[in-house]
Amino acid sequence: MMKTNILKIEEYLDKLFPSPKCELNYKKDYELLIAVMLSAQTTDKGVNKVTSILFSKYDTLEKLSKAPLDDIKQIIKPIGNYNKKALNVKEISKALIENFNSEVPKTHQELESMSGVGRKTANVVLGELFDIPSLAVDTHVMRVANRLKLVSSTNPLVIENKLKKSFKKENWNKLHKQLVLFGRYKCKAIKPACQDCEFQTFCKKEYIKKGS
């Protein structure tokens, strides 16, 4: 990737999303952690619908940790894979209370020790809650990074490391959100809005045709 293209990417993303925001709704730190875990293979919009109910009904970690598993399943059922995710909700709540003094930890190792929390979730939490430079790779970031020839891989860790080498550390948190929003609203998996995109000169067209 030419340095000039990196600059074009930064400039255009800043133009489109000057102040990118996480689109998952949360009021408490642990709510974001749980929401990000729930967002795997589903949309933020869908997660927000179920968490508005879940976090209102069980409005503390203690209540959430003791909530009937079947009730959690029923509430989050619309987002899919609800059996495993419901169990993760309870396990994360218990772990935060028992192991972390009811506070969301600030390291990858501690975050990833909890049920259902992988590197992507940990990266989002570290960047969003604590402004620790992180670059989470989800399906949007993976798709956009490949289309823009920033990477040629579907391995999230390879993509993360490559992006970190290409962009300044102080921009990682903003870049992550910009790439997510760009992939969600413009560079979509199906029927991307290419007609007025400023990346057309170096976009990997064949990747678009595959709908990847």
URJO-V730752 format. One record per backbone hydrogen bond with DSSP energy under -0.5 kcal/mol. NH is the residue of the N-H (numbers start at 1). CO is the residue of the C=O. E is the energy in kcal/mol with one decimal. If there is no record, write none. Layout:
[[NH/CO/E] [NH/CO/E]]
//
This chain:
[[5/2/-0.6] [6/2/-1.7] [7/3/-2.1] [8/4/-1.9] [9/5/-2.5] [10/6/-2.4] [11/7/-2.6] [12/8/-2.7] [13/9/-2.5] [14/10/-2.0] [15/11/-1.7] [16/12/-2.6] [17/13/-3.2] [20/17/-0.7] [31/28/-0.7] [32/28/-1.4] [33/29/-1.8] [34/30/-2.3] [35/31/-2.5] [36/32/-2.8] [37/33/-1.9] [38/34/-2.4] [39/35/-1.2] [40/37/-1.1] [42/39/-1.8] [47/43/-2.1] [48/44/-2.9] [49/45/-1.4] [50/46/-1.5] [51/47/-2.9] [52/48/-1.5] [53/49/-0.7] [54/50/-2.7] [55/51/-2.9] [57/53/-2.3] [58/54/-2.4] [59/57/-0.6] [64/60/-2.4] [65/61/-2.7] [66/62/-1.2] [67/63/-0.6] [67/64/-0.7] [71/68/-0.6] [72/68/-2.0] [73/69/-2.5] [74/70/-2.1] [75/71/-2.1] [76/72/-2.5] [77/73/-0.9] [79/76/-1.9] [80/77/-1.6] [85/81/-2.0] [86/82/-2.4] [87/83/-1.5] [88/84/-2.1] [89/85/-2.2] [90/86/-1.7] [91/87/-2.6] [92/88/-3.1] [93/89/-2.0] [94/90/-2.4] [95/91/-2.6] [96/92/-2.5] [97/93/-1.8] [98/94/-3.1] [99/95/-2.8] [100/95/-0.8] [100/96/-1.0] [102/96/-3.1] [103/96/-0.6] [103/100/-2.1] [111/107/-2.5] [112/108/-3.1] [113/110/-0.8] [114/111/-1.6] [117/114/-1.9] [118/116/-0.7] [122/118/-2.4] [123/119/-2.7] [124/120/-2.2] [125/121/-2.4] [126/122/-2.7] [127/123/-2.2] [128/124/-2.9] [129/125/-2.5] [130/125/-0.7] [130/126/-1.0] [131/127/-0.7] [132/126/-2.3] [133/131/-0.5] [138/136/-0.6] [142/138/-2.5] [143/139/-2.2] [144/140/-2.7] [145/141/-2.6] [146/142/-1.7] [147/143/-2.5] [148/144/-2.4] [149/146/-1.4] [150/145/-2.3] [151/145/-1.4] [156/154/-0.7] [159/155/-2.5] [160/156/-2.7] [161/157/-2.5] [162/158/-2.2] [163/159/-2.7] [164/160/-2.1] [165/161/-1.4] [166/162/-1.4] [167/163/-1.9] [171/168/-1.9] [172/169/-1.3] [175/171/-3.2] [176/172/-2.7] [177/173/-1.5] [178/174/-2.5] [179/175/-3.0] [180/176/-2.1] [181/177/-2.4] [182/178/-2.7] [183/179/-2.4] [184/180/-2.1] [185/181/-2.4] [186/182/-2.0] [187/182/-3.3] [188/186/-1.6] [193/186/-2.8] [194/192/-1.8] [197/194/-1.5] [200/197/-1.1] [202/199/-1.5] [203/199/-1.0] [204/147/-4.3] [205/203/-1.4] [207/204/-1.1] [208/204/-1.1] [209/205/-2.2] [210/206/-1.3] [211/208/-1.7] [212/207/-1.7]]
//
